[in-house]
């Protein structure tokens, strides 16, 4: 777990549960980049933290600042209920540590870079505490960004794009942020969304 924010004082020994902001979107939409910039702009008293993901892949200097973990260690944590949530995608394991549950219980808002396919489980587990955010971009923008990563073949990129369109079909979220233009605009929209949608516990 990481975050620049600390919990606001609520004037009570039993703070109300915090909100879970669950961010989803296709590869290339810019979720990681937006969240990195949002984290640097959060005031220390915002009561918001950005969850760090455990991922079964090596560190990526230009990518997400995740917690690298071996497959064996990941599977051990999953079996021992060490994750608040976990899922598989493109042959990799993704997990969010159980410490987020303590943060939520103490009244903090937790922002998670999640998975569209895991969304039904999150909706079941968190109910009214959940705020879903879709970060997306046009097919052309996604294709260009995925190509610049130089991780996949053109066929693999095309398959990702088709899968993204399929997963977003009929998808309903609380907030949609289009990240086709200047990054600062998307970051500003995300910050405004947090200020408008996530209210401190009374």
C-alpha positions in Angstrom: 0.0 0.0 0.0 1.2 3.5 -0.7 -0.2 7.0 -0.6 0.7 10.6 0.2 -2.5 11.1 2.2 -3.3 10.7 5.8 -6.8 10.2 7.3 -8.8 13.2 8.2 -9.9 13.5 11.8 -13.5 12.6 12.0 -14.2 13.6 15.6 -15.2 10.0 16.5 -13.5 6.9 17.7 -15.4 4.8 15.1 -14.9 6.3 11.7 -17.3 5.4 8.9 -16.0 3.0 6.2 -14.1 4.7 3.4 -14.8 4.5 -0.4 -13.1 2.1 -2.8 -12.4 3.9 -6.1 -11.9 1.1 -8.6 -10.3 2.2 -11.9 -10.6 0.1 -15.0 -9.8 0.5 -18.6 -8.0 -1.1 -21.6 -4.2 -1.4 -21.9 -2.9 1.9 -23.3 -5.6 4.1 -21.8 -3.0 5.6 -19.4 -4.4 4.4 -16.0 -0.9 3.9 -14.5 0.3 7.3 -15.7 -2.7 9.2 -14.5 -2.6 7.6 -11.1 1.1 8.4 -10.7 0.4 12.0 -11.4 -2.6 12.1 -9.2 -0.6 10.6 -6.3 1.9 13.5 -6.5 -0.9 16.1 -6.4 -2.8 14.7 -3.4 -2.7 16.9 -0.3 -1.3 15.2 2.8 -4.7 15.6 4.5 -6.8 14.3 1.5 -7.6 11.0 3.2 -6.8 9.2 -0.1 -4.3 6.5 -0.8 -3.3 4.8 -4.1 -2.9 1.1 -3.7 0.2 -0.5 -5.0 -0.3 -3.7 -7.0 1.6 -7.0 -6.6 2.3 -8.3 -10.1 4.2 -11.4 -11.2 6.5 -9.5 -13.5 9.9 -7.8 -13.1 10.1 -4.0 -12.4 9.4 -1.7 -15.3 11.4 1.5 -15.2 8.9 3.3 -17.5 5.8 1.5 -16.5 3.8 1.0 -13.4 5.5 1.2 -10.0 4.2 -2.2 -8.9 5.5 -4.6 -6.3 7.3 -7.4 -8.2 6.5 -10.9 -6.9 7.3 -14.4 -8.0 4.6 -16.7 -9.1 5.2 -19.0 -6.2 5.0 -16.2 -3.6 1.9 -14.8 -5.3 0.2 -18.2 -5.1 1.2 -18.5 -1.5 -0.3 -15.2 -0.6 -3.5 -16.0 -2.5 -3.9 -19.3 -0.7 -3.3 -17.7 2.7 -5.8 -14.9 2.0 -3.0 -12.3 1.8 -4.8 -10.4 -0.9 -7.9 -8.3 -0.5 -8.5 -9.0 -4.2 -6.6 -10.8 -6.9 -7.0 -11.7 -10.6 -5.2 -13.1 -13.6 -4.7 -11.3 -16.9 -2.5 -12.2 -19.9 -0.6 -14.8 -18.0 0.2 -12.6 -15.0 -1.1 -12.5 -11.5 -2.3 -9.3 -10.0 -3.0 -8.7 -6.3 -4.0 -6.0 -3.8 -2.8 -6.5 -0.3 -5.2 -6.9 2.6 -3.9 -3.7 4.2 -6.4 -1.8 2.0 -9.2 -3.3 4.1 -7.8 -1.6 7.2 -7.5 1.6 5.4 -11.1 1.4 4.3 -12.2 0.5 7.8 -10.4 3.6 9.2 -12.3 5.9 6.8 -9.7 6.3 4.1 -10.5 6.4 0.4 -8.5 3.7 -1.5 -7.9 4.0 -5.2 -7.2 0.7 -7.0 -6.1 0.1 -10.6 -8.3 -2.9 -11.2 -9.6 -5.4 -13.8 -12.8 -5.2 -15.8 -13.2 -8.9 -15.5 -12.9 -8.8 -11.7 -15.4 -6.0 -11.4 -18.4 -8.3 -10.5 -16.5 -9.7 -7.6 -15.6 -6.2 -6.3 -19.2 -5.0 -6.7 -20.4 -8.0 -4.7 -17.8 -7.5 -1.9 -17.9 -3.7 -1.6 -21.4 -2.7 -2.6 -22.3 0.9 -1.9 -18.8 1.8 -0.9 -17.6 1.2 -4.5 -17.0 4.0 -7.0 -16.1 2.7 -10.5 -14.1 4.8 -12.9 -13.4 3.9 -16.6 -10.3 5.4 -18.2 -10.4 4.9 -21.9 -9.2 6.3 -25.3 -10.0 5.9 -28.9 -8.9 2.7 -30.7 -6.3 4.7 -32.7 -4.8 6.2 -29.5 -4.7 2.8 -27.8 -3.1 1.1 -30.8 -0.4 3.8 -31.0 0.5 3.6 -27.3 0.6 -0.2 -27.3 2.9 -0.1 -30.4 5.3 2.3 -28.7 5.6 -0.1 -25.7 7.2 -2.5 -28.1 6.1 -5.5 -26.0 3.7 -7.2 -28.4 3.3 -8.1 -32.0 0.8 -6.3 -34.2 -1.4 -9.4 -34.0 -1.3 -9.4 -30.2 -2.1 -5.7 -30.1 -5.1 -6.2 -32.4 -6.3 -9.0 -30.1 -6.0 -6.7 -27.1 -8.0 -4.0 -28.8 -10.7 -6.4 -29.8 -10.9 -7.7 -26.2 -11.0 -4.2 -24.9 -14.0 -3.3 -27.1 -15.7 -6.5 -26.1 -15.2 -5.9 -22.4 -16.4 -2.3 -22.6 -19.6 -3.2 -24.5 -22.6 -2.4 -22.3 -20.3 -1.5 -19.4 -21.8 0.9 -16.9 -19.5 2.9 -14.6 -19.9 5.8 -12.3 -17.4 8.0 -14.1 -15.8 7.9 -17.5 -12.5 9.7 -18.3 -11.3 10.0 -21.9 -7.5 10.2 -22.1 -6.9 10.9 -25.8 -5.5 14.4 -25.5 -3.1 16.1 -23.1 -2.3 14.1 -20.0 -2.8 17.0 -17.7 -6.4 17.3 -18.7 -7.1 13.7 -17.8 -5.3 14.1 -14.4 -7.3 17.3 -13.7 -10.5 15.4 -14.5 -9.5 12.6 -12.1 -8.7 15.0 -9.3 -12.0 16.9 -9.9 -13.8 13.5 -9.8 -12.2 12.7 -6.4 -13.1 16.1 -5.0 -16.7 15.8 -6.3 -17.5 12.2 -5.8 -15.5 11.2 -2.7 -16.7 13.0 0.4 -15.0 12.8 3.8 -16.8 10.8 6.5 -18.9 13.1 8.7 
